[in-house]
Amino acid sequence: AARLSAGQLADAPVLADRADASRQRVAPLARADAESYGRVLEAYREPDSDTRTKHVRDALSGAADVPLAVAEIGNEVAGIAARLVEEGNPNLEGDAMTAVLLAEAGVRAAAALVEINLSSAHVKDSRLARADELVDETAATVRRVTGGRGRG
């Protein structure tokens, strides 16, 4: 939608580049997520001991980092798409709105994984608060572009 909004938005090429950069940053996170959760599974396979408990907690804590990064990127994507809903090519408003709503779903899902992993690891740190902030920011973006019409 950004590439087809140059007539409406002077910075449409910049938005398109930012969207491309977001896609490039998020793609490797799928593998990183699988690897980090693989470490969780390895830790669970260890014989019961205090060391195993520590390894499981450390692995779960580490497994929260990837979904937090996904939530950060999702929040950025929601912001980009929101600009396109508000000011972009009106023929692509539906596509841009879909992107905003899907980004919000991704942020919520990723934040839930952060919470689950940190809770399971008995860790309370700034990552949980950051995940909550990202959910709130993205939800605010959805409210802004839906105008409170109940679509979001």
MDTraj code that builds the backbone (N, CA, C; nanometers):
import mdtraj as md
import numpy as np

residues = "ALA ALA ARG LEU SER ALA GLY GLN LEU ALA ASP ALA PRO VAL LEU ALA ASP ARG ALA ASP ALA SER ARG GLN ARG VAL ALA PRO LEU ALA ARG ALA ASP ALA GLU SER TYR GLY ARG VAL LEU GLU ALA TYR ARG GLU PRO ASP SER ASP THR ARG THR LYS HIS VAL ARG ASP ALA LEU SER GLY ALA ALA ASP VAL PRO LEU ALA VAL ALA GLU ILE GLY ASN GLU VAL ALA GLY ILE ALA ALA ARG LEU VAL GLU GLU GLY ASN PRO ASN LEU GLU GLY ASP ALA MET THR ALA VAL LEU LEU ALA GLU ALA GLY VAL ARG ALA ALA ALA ALA LEU VAL GLU ILE ASN LEU SER SER ALA HIS VAL LYS ASP SER ARG LEU ALA ARG ALA ASP GLU LEU VAL ASP GLU THR ALA ALA THR VAL ARG ARG VAL THR GLY GLY ARG GLY ARG GLY".split()
xyz = np.array([
    [0.0823, -0.1190, 0.0000],
    [0.0000, 0.0000, 0.0000],
    [0.0870, 0.1258, 0.0000],
    [0.2025, 0.1175, 0.0679],
    [0.2893, 0.2356, 0.0741],
    [0.3425, 0.2710, -0.0640],
    [0.3829, 0.1717, -0.1402],
    [0.4389, 0.1988, -0.2725],
    [0.3350, 0.2594, -0.3672],
    [0.2080, 0.2323, -0.3400],
    [0.1014, 0.2840, -0.4254],
    [0.0347, 0.4076, -0.3661],
    [0.1012, 0.4692, -0.2691],
    [0.0454, 0.5884, -0.2040],
    [0.1307, 0.7126, -0.2251],
    [0.2209, 0.7079, -0.3217],
    [0.3093, 0.8226, -0.3453],
    [0.2309, 0.9474, -0.3834],
    [0.1162, 0.9312, -0.4462],
    [0.0355, 1.0465, -0.4831],
    [-0.0300, 1.1141, -0.3640],
    [-0.0463, 1.0416, -0.2555],
    [-0.1116, 1.0956, -0.1367],
    [-0.0122, 1.1317, -0.0262],
    [0.0980, 1.0615, -0.0213],
    [0.1957, 1.0796, 0.0868],
    [0.3335, 1.1051, 0.0291],
    [0.3902, 1.2188, 0.0612],
    [0.5243, 1.2500, 0.0118],
    [0.6271, 1.1509, 0.0642],
    [0.6064, 1.1002, 0.1865],
    [0.7038, 1.0076, 0.2448],
    [0.6650, 0.8611, 0.2242],
    [0.5790, 0.8331, 0.1262],
    [0.5392, 0.6950, 0.0983],
    [0.6596, 0.6041, 0.0716],
    [0.7604, 0.6491, -0.0051],
    [0.8764, 0.5618, -0.0252],
    [0.9501, 0.5299, 0.1056],
    [0.9541, 0.6258, 0.1959],
    [1.0177, 0.6025, 0.3262],
    [0.9376, 0.4991, 0.4048],
    [0.8050, 0.5106, 0.4016],
    [0.7206, 0.4126, 0.4704],
    [0.7390, 0.2736, 0.4102],
    [0.7478, 0.2670, 0.2781],
    [0.7701, 0.1386, 0.2119],
    [0.9043, 0.0792, 0.2531],
    [1.0067, 0.1627, 0.2595],
    [1.1387, 0.1152, 0.3025],
    [1.1357, 0.0668, 0.4472],
    [1.0638, 0.1389, 0.5325],
    [1.0519, 0.0966, 0.6730],
    [0.9786, -0.0367, 0.6834],
    [0.8747, -0.0542, 0.6027],
    [0.8012, -0.1812, 0.6029],
    [0.8918, -0.2947, 0.5558],
    [0.9691, -0.2692, 0.4507],
    [1.0637, -0.3702, 0.4024],
    [1.1666, -0.4047, 0.5094],
    [1.2174, -0.3030, 0.5771],
    [1.3163, -0.3260, 0.6829],
    [1.2553, -0.4079, 0.7962],
    [1.1305, -0.3818, 0.8286],
    [1.0630, -0.4594, 0.9334],
    [1.0521, -0.6052, 0.8920],
    [1.0152, -0.6290, 0.7674],
    [1.0039, -0.7661, 0.7174],
    [1.1399, -0.8366, 0.7241],
    [1.2449, -0.7661, 0.6872],
    [1.3782, -0.8262, 0.6908],
    [1.4235, -0.8554, 0.8333],
    [1.3824, -0.7723, 0.9285],
    [1.4202, -0.7946, 1.0683],
    [1.3410, -0.9084, 1.1309],
    [1.2153, -0.9251, 1.0911],
    [1.1312, -1.0253, 1.1561],
    [1.1547, -1.1658, 1.0990],
    [1.1897, -1.1766, 0.9728],
    [1.2049, -1.3082, 0.9103],
    [1.3014, -1.3999, 0.9861],
    [1.4199, -1.3542, 1.0250],
    [1.5115, -1.4441, 1.0959],
    [1.4654, -1.4788, 1.2376],
    [1.3672, -1.4056, 1.2883],
    [1.3225, -1.4322, 1.4247],
    [1.2471, -1.5643, 1.4360],
    [1.1920, -1.6141, 1.3263],
    [1.1251, -1.7450, 1.3303],
    [1.2260, -1.8533, 1.3666],
    [1.3415, -1.8487, 1.3036],
    [1.4456, -1.9472, 1.3352],
    [1.4996, -1.9244, 1.4762],
    [1.5207, -1.7993, 1.5126],
    [1.5708, -1.7686, 1.6472],
    [1.4738, -1.8173, 1.7536],
    [1.3437, -1.8053, 1.7263],
    [1.2435, -1.8524, 1.8217],
    [1.2516, -2.0038, 1.8370],
    [1.2626, -2.0739, 1.7257],
    [1.2736, -2.2199, 1.7313],
    [1.3993, -2.2617, 1.8072],
    [1.5084, -2.1919, 1.7834],
    [1.6330, -2.2247, 1.8527],
    [1.6226, -2.1971, 2.0022],
    [1.5634, -2.0835, 2.0379],
    [1.5545, -2.0505, 2.1807],
    [1.4613, -2.1471, 2.2526],
    [1.3527, -2.1868, 2.1867],
    [1.2644, -2.2821, 2.2530],
    [1.3249, -2.4218, 2.2515],
    [1.4101, -2.4502, 2.1553],
    [1.4847, -2.5764, 2.1569],
    [1.5704, -2.5875, 2.2821],
    [1.6273, -2.4749, 2.3241],
    [1.7060, -2.4752, 2.4482],
    [1.6171, -2.5032, 2.5695],
    [1.4933, -2.4564, 2.5650],
    [1.3987, -2.4868, 2.6738],
    [1.3736, -2.6371, 2.6781],
    [1.3464, -2.6964, 2.5637],
    [1.3191, -2.8401, 2.5590],
    [1.4398, -2.9214, 2.6040],
    [1.5588, -2.8787, 2.5637],
    [1.6810, -2.9465, 2.6088],
    [1.6935, -2.9397, 2.7603],
    [1.6661, -2.8257, 2.8166],
    [1.6761, -2.8098, 2.9620],
    [1.5762, -2.9002, 3.0331],
    [1.4558, -2.9129, 2.9790],
    [1.3558, -3.0009, 3.0404],
    [1.3967, -3.1478, 3.0340],
    [1.4805, -3.1849, 2.9379],
    [1.5250, -3.3241, 2.9248],
    [1.6344, -3.3615, 3.0249],
    [1.6929, -3.2622, 3.0889],
    [1.7972, -3.2914, 3.1876],
    [1.7362, -3.3655, 3.3068],
    [1.8187, -3.4450, 3.3746],
    [1.7684, -3.5123, 3.4952],
    [1.7289, -3.4087, 3.6010],
    [1.6277, -3.4431, 3.6799],
    [1.5831, -3.3523, 3.7864],
    [1.6983, -3.3164, 3.8786],
    [1.7157, -3.1864, 3.8970],
    [1.8192, -3.1362, 3.9876],
    [1.8031, -2.9855, 3.9982],
    [1.8782, -2.9270, 4.0907],
    [1.8781, -2.7811, 4.1009],
    [1.9354, -2.7180, 3.9742],
    [2.0334, -2.7861, 3.9153],
    [2.0942, -2.7361, 3.7920],
    [1.9917, -2.7349, 3.6792],
    [1.9126, -2.8433, 3.6698],
    [1.8076, -2.8503, 3.5677],
    [1.7093, -2.7350, 3.5864],
    [1.6670, -2.7119, 3.7090],
    [1.5725, -2.6039, 3.7371],
    [1.6288, -2.4706, 3.6909],
    [1.7566, -2.4469, 3.7207],
    [1.8204, -2.3218, 3.6778],
    [1.8276, -2.3136, 3.5256],
    [1.8646, -2.4235, 3.4607],
    [1.8743, -2.4235, 3.3145],
    [1.7378, -2.3988, 3.2497],
    [1.6329, -2.4597, 3.3058],
    [1.4980, -2.4386, 3.2526],
    [1.4589, -2.2920, 3.2675],
    [1.4808, -2.2374, 3.3848],
    [1.4452, -2.0966, 3.4074],
    [1.5239, -2.0038, 3.3157],
    [1.6530, -2.0295, 3.3027],
    [1.7356, -1.9462, 3.2145],
    [1.6886, -1.9566, 3.0693],
    [1.6567, -2.0789, 3.0265],
    [1.6123, -2.0988, 2.8886],
    [1.4772, -2.0317, 2.8642],
    [1.3858, -2.0447, 2.9595],
    [1.2553, -1.9792, 2.9456],
    [1.2700, -1.8272, 2.9440],
    [1.3566, -1.7771, 3.0287],
    [1.3801, -1.6328, 3.0307],
    [1.4355, -1.5869, 2.8961],
    [1.5310, -1.6614, 2.8437],
    [1.5875, -1.6282, 2.7129],
    [1.4854, -1.6393, 2.6008],
    [1.3923, -1.7337, 2.6156],
    [1.2898, -1.7537, 2.5131],
    [1.1903, -1.6382, 2.5079],
    [1.1932, -1.5502, 2.6051],
    [1.1047, -1.4329, 2.6032],
    [1.1585, -1.3226, 2.5125],
    [1.2870, -1.3273, 2.4809],
    [1.3478, -1.2190, 2.4032],
    [1.2959, -1.2114, 2.2597],
    [1.2809, -1.3272, 2.1958],
    [1.2375, -1.3260, 2.0558],
    [1.0949, -1.2731, 2.0414],
    [0.9976, -1.3234, 2.1179],
    [0.8641, -1.2660, 2.1010],
    [0.8578, -1.1175, 2.1377],
    [0.9434, -1.0734, 2.2281],
    [0.9459, -0.9302, 2.2583],
    [0.9930, -0.8522, 2.1356],
    [1.0933, -0.9043, 2.0671],
    [1.1398, -0.8395, 1.9438],
    [1.0300, -0.8405, 1.8373],
    [0.9552, -0.9499, 1.8290],
    [0.8435, -0.9581, 1.7343],
    [0.7382, -0.8527, 1.7682],
    [0.7092, -0.8364, 1.8965],
    [0.6108, -0.7359, 1.9387],
    [0.6578, -0.5949, 1.9036],
    [0.7866, -0.5679, 1.9213],
    [0.8413, -0.4362, 1.8845],
    [0.8193, -0.4092, 1.7356],
    [0.8520, -0.5075, 1.6545],
    [0.8377, -0.4908, 1.5097],
    [0.6901, -0.4786, 1.4723],
    [0.6054, -0.5592, 1.5338],
    [0.4622, -0.5515, 1.5058],
    [0.4047, -0.4150, 1.5372],
    [0.4504, -0.3567, 1.6465],
    [0.4049, -0.2225, 1.6828],
    [0.4481, -0.1208, 1.5770],
    [0.5704, -0.1346, 1.5276],
    [0.6181, -0.0456, 1.4214],
    [0.5339, -0.0620, 1.2947],
    [0.5050, -0.1864, 1.2592],
    [0.4252, -0.2138, 1.1396],
    [0.2854, -0.1542, 1.1540],
    [0.2267, -0.1669, 1.2719],
    [0.0944, -0.1076, 1.2948],
    [0.0985, 0.0431, 1.2722],
    [0.2050, 0.1064, 1.3181],
    [0.2184, 0.2509, 1.2987],
    [0.2318, 0.2892, 1.1526],
    [0.3104, 0.2124, 1.0793],
    [0.3268, 0.2382, 0.9361],
    [0.1924, 0.2213, 0.8648],
    [0.1264, 0.1104, 0.8928],
    [-0.0015, 0.0828, 0.8269],
    [-0.1075, 0.1860, 0.8647],
    [-0.1030, 0.2332, 0.9885],
    [-0.1995, 0.3351, 1.0321],
    [-0.1844, 0.4629, 0.9505],
    [-0.0604, 0.5011, 0.9234],
    [-0.0390, 0.6196, 0.8383],
    [-0.1033, 0.5998, 0.7018],
    [-0.0946, 0.4784, 0.6515],
    [-0.1519, 0.4506, 0.5202],
    [-0.3044, 0.4499, 0.5249],
    [-0.3619, 0.4032, 0.6345],
    [-0.5076, 0.4098, 0.6510],
    [-0.5516, 0.5551, 0.6495],
    [-0.4802, 0.6368, 0.7241],
    [-0.5201, 0.7764, 0.7446],
    [-0.4911, 0.8675, 0.6259],
    [-0.3788, 0.8430, 0.5577],
    [-0.3342, 0.9391, 0.4569],
    [-0.2959, 0.8776, 0.3235],
    [-0.2986, 0.7453, 0.3152],
    [-0.2521, 0.6793, 0.1935],
    [-0.3576, 0.6727, 0.0847],
    [-0.3295, 0.5922, -0.0139],
    [-0.4193, 0.5710, -0.1265],
    [-0.5528, 0.5178, -0.0739],
    [-0.6623, 0.5906, -0.0947],
    [-0.7914, 0.5474, -0.0403],
    [-0.8389, 0.4138, -0.0968],
    [-0.7910, 0.3778, -0.2152],
    [-0.8278, 0.2487, -0.2730],
    [-0.7656, 0.1315, -0.1978],
    [-0.6667, 0.1606, -0.1143],
    [-0.5970, 0.0560, -0.0394],
    [-0.6210, 0.0666, 0.1104],
    [-0.7212, 0.1449, 0.1491],
    [-0.7493, 0.1613, 0.2918],
    [-0.7790, 0.0271, 0.3587],
    [-0.8543, -0.0583, 0.2921],
    [-0.8873, -0.1889, 0.3494],
    [-0.7641, -0.2745, 0.3719],
    [-0.6717, -0.2715, 0.2765],
    [-0.5473, -0.3473, 0.2921],
    [-0.4658, -0.2936, 0.4089],
    [-0.4578, -0.1616, 0.4168],
    [-0.3811, -0.1002, 0.5257],
    [-0.4475, -0.1277, 0.6601],
    [-0.5806, -0.1216, 0.6652],
    [-0.6513, -0.1508, 0.7898],
    [-0.6274, -0.2960, 0.8310],
    [-0.6300, -0.3858, 0.7345],
    [-0.6023, -0.5261, 0.7639],
    [-0.4627, -0.5411, 0.8228],
    [-0.3671, -0.4688, 0.7680],
    [-0.2306, -0.4743, 0.8207],
    [-0.2243, -0.4245, 0.9645],
    [-0.2962, -0.3172, 0.9948],
    [-0.2988, -0.2654, 1.1324],
    [-0.3545, -0.3710, 1.2265],
    [-0.4665, -0.4311, 1.1882],
    [-0.5324, -0.5287, 1.2757],
    [-0.4509, -0.6565, 1.2911],
    [-0.3882, -0.7015, 1.1833],
    [-0.3026, -0.8202, 1.1934],
    [-0.1783, -0.7913, 1.2771],
    [-0.1244, -0.6721, 1.2620],
    [-0.0089, -0.6347, 1.3444],
    [-0.0473, -0.6347, 1.4915],
    [-0.1666, -0.5827, 1.5225],
    [-0.2112, -0.5835, 1.6621],
    [-0.2233, -0.7264, 1.7138],
    [-0.2795, -0.8154, 1.6338],
    [-0.2922, -0.9551, 1.6757],
    [-0.1544, -1.0157, 1.7011],
    [-0.0596, -0.9847, 1.6143],
    [0.0760, -1.0349, 1.6326],
    [0.1411, -0.9817, 1.7587],
    [0.1203, -0.8535, 1.7855],
    [0.1765, -0.7935, 1.9071],
    [0.1155, -0.8591, 2.0304],
    [-0.0159, -0.8772, 2.0293],
    [-0.0824, -0.9401, 2.1446],
    [-0.0331, -1.0834, 2.1658],
    [-0.0214, -1.1592, 2.0584],
    [0.0252, -1.2976, 2.0694],
    [0.1692, -1.3028, 2.1197],
    [0.2538, -1.2179, 2.0650],
    [0.3939, -1.2160, 2.1075],
    [0.4066, -1.1733, 2.2530],
    [0.3295, -1.0734, 2.2935],
    [0.3328, -1.0285, 2.4331],
    [0.2855, -1.1392, 2.5266],
    [0.1869, -1.2168, 2.4825],
    [0.1408, -1.3295, 2.5646],
    [0.2524, -1.4315, 2.5830],
    [0.3298, -1.4560, 2.4784],
    [0.4425, -1.5492, 2.4905],
    [0.5491, -1.4962, 2.5853],
    [0.5738, -1.3667, 2.5798],
    [0.6686, -1.3062, 2.6742],
    [0.6210, -1.3327, 2.8163],
    [0.4933, -1.3058, 2.8413],
    [0.4379, -1.3247, 2.9753],
    [0.4438, -1.4712, 3.0182],
    [0.4074, -1.5614, 2.9298],
    [0.4091, -1.7043, 2.9629],
    [0.5505, -1.7504, 2.9952],
    [0.6461, -1.7139, 2.9110],
    [0.7841, -1.7577, 2.9333],
    [0.8420, -1.6998, 3.0614],
    [0.8201, -1.5710, 3.0846],
    [0.8752, -1.5097, 3.2059],
    [0.8057, -1.5621, 3.3305],
    [0.6756, -1.5816, 3.3227],
    [0.6023, -1.6359, 3.4371],
    [0.6495, -1.7774, 3.4686],
    [0.6665, -1.8578, 3.3656],
    [0.7139, -1.9950, 3.3850],
    [0.8549, -1.9986, 3.4421],
    [0.9338, -1.8969, 3.4095],
    [1.0711, -1.8887, 3.4598],
    [1.0780, -1.8199, 3.5954],
    [0.9633, -1.7727, 3.6444],
    [0.9570, -1.6979, 3.7711],
    [1.0457, -1.5736, 3.7657],
    [1.0405, -1.5064, 3.6506],
    [1.1202, -1.3857, 3.6287],
    [1.0251, -1.2674, 3.6164],
    [1.0564, -1.1630, 3.6895],
    [0.9819, -1.0375, 3.6770],
    [1.0839, -0.9294, 3.6455],
    [1.0814, -0.8835, 3.5219],
    [1.1741, -0.7775, 3.4839],
    [1.1074, -0.6843, 3.3837],
    [1.1843, -0.5946, 3.3290],
    [1.1299, -0.4887, 3.2435],
    [1.0700, -0.5409, 3.1134],
    [1.1026, -0.6618, 3.0741],
    [1.0483, -0.7138, 2.9481],
    [0.8967, -0.7289, 2.9543],
    [0.8454, -0.7695, 3.0690],
    [0.7004, -0.7840, 3.0829],
    [0.6316, -0.6481, 3.0703],
    [0.6869, -0.5485, 3.1369],
    [0.6300, -0.4135, 3.1273],
    [0.6386, -0.3621, 2.9839],
    [0.7490, -0.3899, 2.9160],
    [0.7641, -0.3443, 2.7775],
    [0.6619, -0.4131, 2.6875],
    [0.6408, -0.5420, 2.7081],
    [0.5407, -0.6135, 2.6284],
    [0.4025, -0.5524, 2.6491],
    [0.3696, -0.5210, 2.7733],
    [0.2408, -0.4566, 2.8031],
    [0.2307, -0.3200, 2.7356],
    [0.3400, -0.2432, 2.7383],
    [0.3411, -0.1122, 2.6718],
    [0.3152, -0.1266, 2.5223],
    [0.3768, -0.2263, 2.4618],
    [0.3594, -0.2467, 2.3180],
    [0.2152, -0.2833, 2.2847],
    [0.1533, -0.3667, 2.3679],
    [0.0118, -0.4000, 2.3474],
    [-0.0725, -0.2736, 2.3569],
    [-0.0463, -0.1929, 2.4590],
    [-0.1230, -0.0691, 2.4777],
    [-0.1025, 0.0280, 2.3614],
    [0.0226, 0.0441, 2.3171],
    [0.0515, 0.1356, 2.2062],
    [-0.0175, 0.0903, 2.0779],
    [-0.0104, -0.0392, 2.0517],
    [-0.0716, -0.0910, 1.9297],
    [-0.2235, -0.0806, 1.9365],
    [-0.2803, -0.1086, 2.0529],
    [-0.4258, -0.0950, 2.0695],
    [-0.4687, 0.0501, 2.0487],
    [-0.3877, 0.1430, 2.0955],
    [-0.4185, 0.2852, 2.0749],
    [-0.4146, 0.3198, 1.9265],
    [-0.3214, 0.2613, 1.8549],
    [-0.3139, 0.2834, 1.7103],
    [-0.4405, 0.2310, 1.6429],
    [-0.4840, 0.1126, 1.6837],
    [-0.6071, 0.0559, 1.6267],
    [-0.7261, 0.1464, 1.6562],
    [-0.7373, 0.1915, 1.7802],
    [-0.8487, 0.2813, 1.8160],
    [-0.8451, 0.4091, 1.7329],
    [-0.7242, 0.4601, 1.7103],
    [-0.7111, 0.5840, 1.6333],
    [-0.7621, 0.5655, 1.4908],
    [-0.7238, 0.4563, 1.4278],
    [-0.7619, 0.4395, 1.2869],
    [-0.9032, 0.3859, 1.2695],
    [-0.9574, 0.3229, 1.3706],
    [-1.0960, 0.2765, 1.3590],
    [-1.1928, 0.3829, 1.4071],
    [-1.1414, 0.4853, 1.4730],
    [-1.2269, 0.5923, 1.5225],
    [-1.3281, 0.5435, 1.6238],
    [-1.2942, 0.4347, 1.6936],
    [-1.3845, 0.3814, 1.7942],
    [-1.5108, 0.3218, 1.7342],
    [-1.5068, 0.2850, 1.6062],
    [-1.6260, 0.2338, 1.5379],
    [-1.6522, 0.0868, 1.5663],
    [-1.5753, 0.0276, 1.6575],
    [-1.5990, -0.1117, 1.6914],
    [-1.5339, -0.2105, 1.5969],
    [-1.4606, -0.1608, 1.4978],
    [-1.3908, -0.2539, 1.4086],
    [-1.2656, -0.3071, 1.4750],
    [-1.2154, -0.2414, 1.5781],
    [-1.0918, -0.2858, 1.6407],
    [-1.1155, -0.2962, 1.7811],
])
top = md.Topology()
chain = top.add_chain()
for i, resn in enumerate(residues, 1):
    res = top.add_residue(resn, chain, resSeq=i)
    for name in ("N", "CA", "C"):
        top.add_atom(name, md.element.get_by_symbol(name[0]), res)
traj = md.Trajectory(xyz[None], top)
